[in-house]
Amino acid sequence: MWRLNSIVTSAWLLACSQVTAAELTRFPIGGSGIPSAIRVGRAGLAHTGMIVGAEAGQGASGISGVAAQLGAIARHYGSTLADVAKLNLYVAEPQPGLIRRIETEIEQAWSREACPTLTLIPSPIPGGASVAADAVIAVPMNDDAVTRFGNKASVMPPGRDILYVSGRVGSGALAQATTETMRQLFDVLAHLGSTPSDVVQVKAFIQPMSLWETVQLEIDRAFGDVSSPPVVYVAWTSPSRAIEIELIAAAPDRQKKEMTVSYITPPGDQASPVYSRVARVHAGELIYIGGIAAREAAPPEGEVRAVLDELRRVAEAAGSNLNHLAKATYYVSGRPASQMLNQLRPEYYPPTRPPAASKITVATIGIPDRTLLVDMVAVPVGQ
């Protein structure tokens, strides 16, 4: 979580000048300038930490502040705002009409032809701000090491597979649960041949948000002598657990396989027909699909089917399908939708190839009479 005051060094820009960021292909399937999906090649992919916009009570949506900070990170790597592929936007107090207003302000900050794909998530924000974000930015990179810009951003190198590790939970109070969850995640990485220094981003779903600094302290302790990667915080309302944590990391190498993504069940875990413990991406491109909610209010089965049918439509339009999903985040604000999602996923996804996932119980998804929001990363069907 940060506000950028520094200026890009000319030495870094010179070092990156011989390499270019991957081209973004936008799929504006809906009516707005916000694309439903963006397909981007595997040069460097910078994943940011939590960027805070306006403080609560300032009256502005905070989009201009978020855009300015993202632009500074992009310039640090020799990219621009037009290279932002995915924007996750967190709003503390969703109001009627907020989504359209935010879309309009994003179109103004980025220009309509260069907007990122968007997922808007209602959530309290550390420090009491009204809006915050994290993003994925295509950047010039030909190094095989994970490089970090402090805790502001980390770059996934193009020469290694991407590991999406599903959310894990620990038991006990927040500090203890954080420590236990990080241990579980590091055990998974060790099995896959990666280390804490290969982690690109950590995302923690916590309650209460007021104790986010407790979580940060335990994450820093878990990484020990290795500098902590960017961390993003999202509020959840689990009835039984204080925290769930997921992460993105670089695999030890790049595997050339016919399939563009592999699904892995580490030792000691049970395979599930609704999500994979780990998805390993071999593809030379990724597809970021923006948040999908039902267009109309419907009973739980109708709402879930509408969302999954739209997911299929967007994925296929961008060159993927429901057999090639890598990472899902499901935000659910009602038990019926959560149960129906579990029931229907094996009907839509191959039970042997579901994406890695976190399913997060939230107070609201910010849309009246809707209870499910789906965010997805997919890969092309073939290279």
TIMIFI-739749 format. One record per atom (N, C-alpha, C): x, y, z; residue in one letter. Coordinates in steps of 0.2 Angstrom, whole numbers, plus 5000, padded with zeros to 4 digits. Example, Ala and Ser with C-alpha at 12.3 -4.5 7.8 and 13.67 -1.06 7.14 Angstrom:
# residues 2
506649725039A
506249785039A
506649845039A
506449895035S
506849955036S
506450005039S
***
This chain:
# residues 383
500449945000M
500050005000M
500450065000M
500350114995W
500850164995W
500650224991W
501050274991R
500950334987R
501550354984R
501650354977L
502250364974L
502550434974L
503150444976N
503350514976N
504050514972N
504350464970S
504950454967S
504950464959S
505450484956I
505450494949I
505850434946I
505650404940V
506050354937V
506750374936V
507150324937T
507850334935T
508050324928T
508450364925S
508650354918S
509050284917S
509350264922A
509750204921A
509350144920A
508750144924W
508250084923W
507950094916W
507750144914L
507450154907L
507950134902L
508550154903L
509050134898L
509150054898L
509150024904A
509249954904A
508649914900A
508049944901C
507449914898C
507349934890C
507749984888S
507650014881S
507649964875S
508049904876Q
508149854871Q
507549804871Q
507149804876V
506549764876V
505949794876V
505449764873T
504749804873T
504249764877T
503749794879A
503149764883A
502749724878A
502449674880A
502049634875A
501349674873A
501149664867E
500549694865E
499949674868E
499449714870L
498849704873L
498349704867L
497949644867T
497349644863T
496649644867T
496249704865R
495649714869R
495049684866R
494649654870F
493949634867F
493449664870F
493149724867P
492649764870P
491949734868P
491849684872I
491149644870I
490549684872I
490649714878G
490049754881G
489949824877G
489549864880G
489449924876G
489949984879G
490249974884S
490650024887S
491350024884S
491850074886G
492550074883G
492950024887G
492649994893I
493049944897I
492949884894I
493549854891P
493549784888P
493349734893P
492949684890S
492749624894S
493349584895S
493849584891A
494449534892A
495049574888A
495649554890I
496249584887I
496749524887I
496949514881R
497449454880R
498149494879R
498649464883V
499249494883V
499849444883V
500349454879G
500949404878G
501349404885G
501749354885R
502149344891R
502849384890R
502849444890A
503449484892A
503449484899A
503649544902G
503649544909G
502849564911G
502649544917L
502049564919L
502049584926L
502049654927A
502149684934A
501449674938A
501449644944H
500949644948H
501049694954H
500549734955T
500649784960T
500349764967T
500649804972G
500249794978G
499649844978G
499449854984M
498849894985M
498949974984M
498650004980I
498750074978I
498150104981I
498250154985V
497750194989V
497550254985V
496950264983G
496750334980G
496550384985G
495950414984A
495650464989A
495550434996A
495650475001E
495450465008E
494650465008E
494350435013A
493650435014A
493450505016A
492950525013G
492650595014G
492950655010G
493350635005Q
493650685001Q
493150704995Q
492650664994G
492150674989G
492350654982G
492950644980A
493150614973A
493150534973A
493050504968S
493050434967S
493750404968S
494350444967G
494950424968G
495350394962G
494950394956I
495250354950I
495850394948I
495750464948S
496350494945S
496950484949S
496950484956G
497450464960G
497750394959G
497350344958V
497550284956V
497850274950V
497650314945A
497950314938A
498650344938A
498650404942A
499350434942A
499850384945A
499650354950Q
500150304954Q
500350244949Q
499850224946L
499950164941L
500350184935L
500250254933G
500650274928G
501450284930G
501550304936A
502250304939A
502550244939A
502150184941I
502450124941I
502650094934I
502150114930A
502250094923A
502850124920A
502950184921R
503550224919R
504150194922R
504150174928H
504750144931H
505050084927H
504550054924Y
504749994920Y
504850014912Y
504750074910G
504750094903G
504050074900G
503550074903S
502850064900S
502450124901S
501750124900T
501350174900T
500650144903T
500250194905L
499550174907L
499250124902L
499350134896A
499050094890A
499250024891A
499750004895D
500049944896D
499749904902D
499249944905V
498949904911V
498349864908V
498449794910A
498049744907A
497449734911A
497549734918K
497049714923K
497049764928K
496449784930L
496349834936L
495849804940L
496049794947N
495549774952N
495449834956N
494849854957L
494649914960L
494249904966L
494449924972Y
494149914978Y
493849984980Y
493149974982V
492750034984V
492450024991V
492550074995A
492350065002A
491650075003A
491250114999E
490550125000E
490250124993E
490050064991P
489750064984P
489050104984P
488950144979Q
488350184979Q
487950164972Q
487350174972P
486950174965P
487350214960P
487450184954G
487750224949G
488450224949G
488850194954L
489550204955L
489950174950L
489650114948I
490050074942I
490150114936I
489550144934R
489550184928R
489950244928R
489950274934R
490350334935R
491150314935R
491250264938I
491950244938I
492250224931I
491750184927E
491950174921E
492150234916E
491650284917T
491750344914T
492450384916T
492650384922E
493250414924E
493850374922E
493750304922I
494350264919I
494450274911I
493850284908E
493950304901E
494250374900E
494150414904Q
494450484904Q
495250474906Q
495350434911A
496050434913A
496550394908A
496250344905W
496650304901W
496550314893W
495950344892S
495750354885S
495350294883S
494750304880R
494350244878R
494650184875R
495150204871E
495450144867E
495950104871E
496150134877A
496750104880A
496550074887A
495950064889C
495650054895C
495949974897C
496049964904P
496149894906P
495449864907P
495449794908T
494949764910T
494849774917T
494249774920L
494049794927L
493649744931L
493849734937T
493449704942T
493349754948T
492749764949L
492549814955L
492349774961L
492649784966I
492549744972I
492349794978I
491749784981P
491649824987P
492049794993P
492449834997S
492849815002S
493049875006S
493049875013P
493449915017P
494149915015P
494449975016I
495149985013I
495650005019I
496249975019P
496649995025P
496750075025P
496750095031G
496850165032G
496250215031G
495650175029G
495050215029G
494950255022G
495350235017A
495250275010A
494550255007A
494350285002S
493750274999S
493850224993S
494450224990V
494550184984V
495350164984V
495450094982A
496150074981A
496150024975A
496650004973A
496749964967A
497349914968A
497349864964D
497949834962D
497949814954D
498449804951A
498449794944A
498949754941A
498949734935V
499449694931V
499649734925V
500249754924I
500549794919I
501049754915I
500949754908A
501449734904A
502049774903A
502649744905V
503249784905V
503749754901V
504249794899P
504849764895P
505249724900P
505449654899M
505749614903M
506049554900M
506749544900N
506949484898N
507349444903N
507349464909D
507649424914D
507249374917D
507549314919D
507249264922D
507149264929D
507349314933A
507249324940A
506649364941A
506349354947V
505749394949V
506149454952V
505949514949T
506149574951T
505649614955T
505849654960R
505349694964R
505549764964R
505049804964F
505049874965F
504849894972F
505249874977G
505149884984G
504449834985G
504049864989N
503349824990N
502849854985N
503049894980K
502549924975K
502349874970K
502849834967A
502649794962A
503249744961A
503049684958S
503449634957S
503349604949S
503849584946V
503749564939V
503849494938V
503349464935M
503349394933M
503749384927M
504349354927P
504749344921P
504449304916P
504649324909P
504349284904P
504649214903P
505249204906G
505549144904G
505349084909G
504849094913R
504649044918R
503849034918R
503648974920D
502948964920D
502649004926D
501949024926I
501649054931I
501249004936I
501349014942L
501048974947L
500449014951L
499848994950Y
499249024953Y
499048974959Y
499248994965V
499148944971V
498448964974V
497948924975S
497348934977S
497348954985S
496848994987G
496849014994G
496848964999G
497248975004R
497248925010R
497048965016R
496848925021V
496648955027V
496948915033V
497148955038G
497348935044G
496848945050G
496948905055S
496548915061S
496748965066S
496248985071G
496449025076G
496349095075G
496649135079A
496549205079A
496949235073A
496849295071L
497149325065L
497949315064L
498349335069A
499049325068A
499249255067A
498949205072Q
499149135071Q
498949105065Q
498349125062A
498049095056A
498449125050A
498749185050T
499149205045T
499749165045T
500049155050T
500749115051T
500649045048T
500049015050E
499948945048E
499848945040E
499448995038T
499248995031T
499849005027T
500349055029M
500949065025M
501349005025M
501348965030R
501748905030R
501548855025R
500848845025Q
500548805020Q
500748825013Q
500648885012L
500848905005L
501548895003L
502048905008F
502748895006F
502848825005F
502448775009D
502548705008D
502348685001D
501848714998V
501648704991V
502148724987V
502448784988L
502948814983L
503548764983L
503748744989A
504348694990A
504248634986A
503648604986H
503448544982H
503548564975H
503348624973L
503348634965L
504048664963L
504548664968G
505248684966G
505348764967G
504848804969S
504948874970S
505148894977S
505348954978T
505448974985T
505149044986T
505149064992P
504849134994P
505049194989P
505649184987S
505949244983S
505549244976S
505249184974D
504849184968D
504149204968D
503949224974V
503249254975V
503249324972V
502749334968V
502549394964V
502049434968V
501549404970Q
501049444974Q
500649404979Q
500549424985V
500049394990V
499449434990V
498849394990K
498249424991K
497949394998K
497749435002A
497449415009A
496749435010A
496349395011F
495649405012F
495549405020F
495349455023I
495449455030I
494749495033I
494749475040Q
494249515044Q
494549515051Q
494449575054P
494249635052P
494749675048P
494649715043M
495149755040M
495549795044M
495249815050S
495649865054S
496249835057S
496349765056L
496949735059L
497449715053L
497349745047W
497749725042W
498549735043W
498749775048E
499449785049E
499649725053E
499249685057T
499449625060T
499649575055T
499249575050V
499349525044V
499949545041V
500049605039Q
500749625036Q
501349605040Q
501249615047L
501849595051L
501949525050L
501449475051E
501549405050E
501849385043E
501549415038I
501849405031I
502549425031I
502749475033D
503449495033D
503849445037D
503649425043R
504049375047R
504049315043R
503549295039A
503549225036A
504149235030A
504249285027F
504749295022F
505449305025F
505449325031G
506149325034G
506649365031G
507149345029D
507749385025D
507549405018D
507049375015V
506849385009V
506349445009V
506449495005S
505949555005S
505249535003S
504749555007S
504049535005S
503849564999S
503449524995P
503149554989P
502549594990P
502349624985P
501749664985P
501149624989P
500749654993V
500249624996V
499549664995V
499049634994V
498349664993V
497949634998V
497449685001Y
497049665006Y
496249675004Y
495849615005V
495149625003V
494749595009V
494249635011A
493849605017A
493349555015A
493349505019W
492849455018W
492449445025W
491949395024T
491449395030T
491349315032T
491949275032S
491849205033S
491549195040S
491149155041P
490849145048P
491349105053P
491849075050S
492249025054S
493049045053S
493249085049R
493949095048R
494149165048R
494749185050A
494949255050A
495249275044A
495549225040I
495949245034I
496049185029I
496049205023E
496249165018E
496749195013E
497249165011I
497849195008I
497949155001I
498049184996E
498249154989E
498849194987E
499249164982L
499849194980L
499949174972L
500349214969I
500549204962I
501349204963I
501649154960A
502349144960A
502649124953A
503249134952A
503649104946A
503849034948A
503648984943A
503948914943A
504648914942A
505048864944P
505748864943P
505948864935P
505548844931D
505748854924D
505148854919D
505248854913R
504648854908R
504648794905R
504048754905Q
503948694903Q
503548694896Q
503848664891K
503448664884K
503048604884K
502348614885K
501848564884K
501348574879K
501048524877E
500448534872E
499948574875E
499748564882M
499248594885M
499548664888M
499148714888T
499448784890T
499348794897T
499048744901V
498948754908V
498948684911V
499248674916S
499248604920S
498948624927S
498548574930Y
498248574936Y
498548524941Y
498748554947I
499148514951I
498848504958I
498848444961T
498648434968T
499248404972T
499548454976P
500148434980P
499948374985P
500548344987P
500448284992P
500048314998P
499648265000G
499248285006G
498648325005G
498548344999D
497848374997D
497448334993D
496748344994Q
496348304990Q
496148344984Q
496048304978A
495848344972A
495148354973A
494948414970S
494248434970S
493948444963S
493348434962P
493048444956P
492848514954P
492848554959V
492648624958V
493248674958V
493848654960Y
494448704960Y
495048664960Y
495648684957S
496248654958S
496648694963S
497048654966R
497548684972R
498048724969R
498248704963V
498748754959V
498648744952V
498648804948A
498648804941A
499348824939A
499648784934R
500348804932R
500248824924R
500348884923V
500248914916V
500948904912V
500848874906H
501448864902H
501348914896H
500748934895A
500548974889A
501049034888A
501149054882G
501449114880G
501049184880G
500349174882E
499949224883E
499449214888E
499149264891L
498649264896L
498049304894L
497449284897I
496849324895I
496549344902I
496549404903Y
496249434909Y
495549454908Y
495049424911I
494349434910I
494049474916I
493749524914G
493549574919G
492949544923G
492749574929G
492249554933G
491549534930G
491249484931I
490649464927I
490049454933I
489549484932A
488949474936A
488349464932A
487849444934A
487249434930A
486949504928A
486649504922R
486349564919R
485749584923R
485349524925E
484649534928E
484649494934E
484249524939A
484149484945A
483749414943A
483949364947A
483649294946A
483749254952A
483349204952P
483449154958P
484149124957P
484449094963P
485149074963P
485349034957P
485048984955E
485248944949E
485248984943E
484749024942G
484749064936G
485349124936G
485449144942E
486049194942E
486649164941E
486849104944V
487449074943V
487549054936V
487049024933R
487049004926R
487149064921R
486849114923A
486949174919A
487649204919A
487949194925V
488649214926V
489149174922V
489049104923L
489449054920L
489349054912L
488749064910D
488649064903D
489049134900D
489049184903E
489349244901E
490149234901E
490349204906L
491049184906L
491249144900L
490849094898R
491049054893R
491049094886R
490549144886R
490549184880R
491149234879R
491349264885V
491949304884V
492549264883V
492649214887A
493249174886A
493349144879A
492749124876E
492849104869E
492949154864E
492649214865A
492849274861A
493549294861A
493849284867A
494549304867A
495049244866A
494849184863G
495249134861G
495349084866G
494949074871S
495049024876S
494348984877S
494248944882N
493648914883N
493648894891N
493148864893L
493048844900L
493548784902L
493848754897N
494348704898N
495048734899N
495148794899H
495748834899H
495748894904H
495448884909L
495348934915L
495948924920L
496348974921A
496848964926A
496748984933A
496449044934K
496349074941K
495649104941K
495249084946A
494649114947A
494549144954A
494249204955T
494049224961T
493349234961T
492949204966Y
492249204966Y
492049254972Y
491649304971Y
491449344977Y
490649334977Y
490449304983V
489749284984V
489549324990V
488949344990S
488649384995S
487949344998S
487849284996G
487349244999G
487449174999G
487249135004R
487349065004R
487049024999R
486449044997P
486149004991P
486549014985P
486849064983A
487249074977A
487949034978A
488149034984S
488848994985S
488648924984S
488148894987Q
487948824986Q
487848804979Q
487448854976M
487348834969M
487948834964M
488448884966L
489048884962L
489448824963L
489448794969N
489748734970N
489448674966N
488748674966Q
488448624962Q
488548624955Q
488548684952L
488548694945L
489248694942L
489748714946R
490448714942R
490648654939R
490548594942P
490748534938P
490348524931P
489748554931E
489348554925E
489648594919E
489948644921Y
490248694916Y
491048684915Y
491448664921Y
492148654920Y
492248574920Y
492748554916P
492948484917P
493148474924P
492848424928P
493048404935P
493848394936P
494148374930T
494848364931T
495248424929T
494948484927R
495348534925R
494948604927R
494748604933P
494448674936P
495048724937P
494948784937P
495448834938P
495648834946P
496248854947A
496348874954A
495948924956A
495748934963A
495248974965A
495248994972A
494949054973S
494749074980S
493949094980S
493549064984K
492849094985K
492749134991K
492549194990I
492649244995I
491849264997I
491749255003T
491049285006T
491149355007T
490649395004V
490749465005V
490049495007V
490049555010A
489349585012A
488949605006A
489249625001T
488849644994T
489349644989T
489149624983I
489549634977I
489449704974I
489049744977G
488949814974G
488449824969G
488049774967I
487549774962I
486849754965I
486349794965P
485749774969P
485449714966P
485249664971D
484949604969D
485349554965D
486049564966R
486549514963R
486949494969R
487149424968T
487549394974T
488149364972T
488349364965L
488949334963L
489349374958L
489949384959L
490449414955L
491049364953L
491149354947V
491749314945V
492249354942V
492849344944D
493449374941D
493949314938D
494149314932M
494549254929M
495149274925M
495649224926V
496249224922V
496149164918V
496249164911A
496249114907A
496849114902A
496949054898V
497449054894V
497149034887V
497549044881P
497249024875P
497248954874P
496748924870V
496648854869V
497348824866V
497648854862G
498248834859G
498748884857G
499348864856Q
499848924854Q
500048914847Q
***
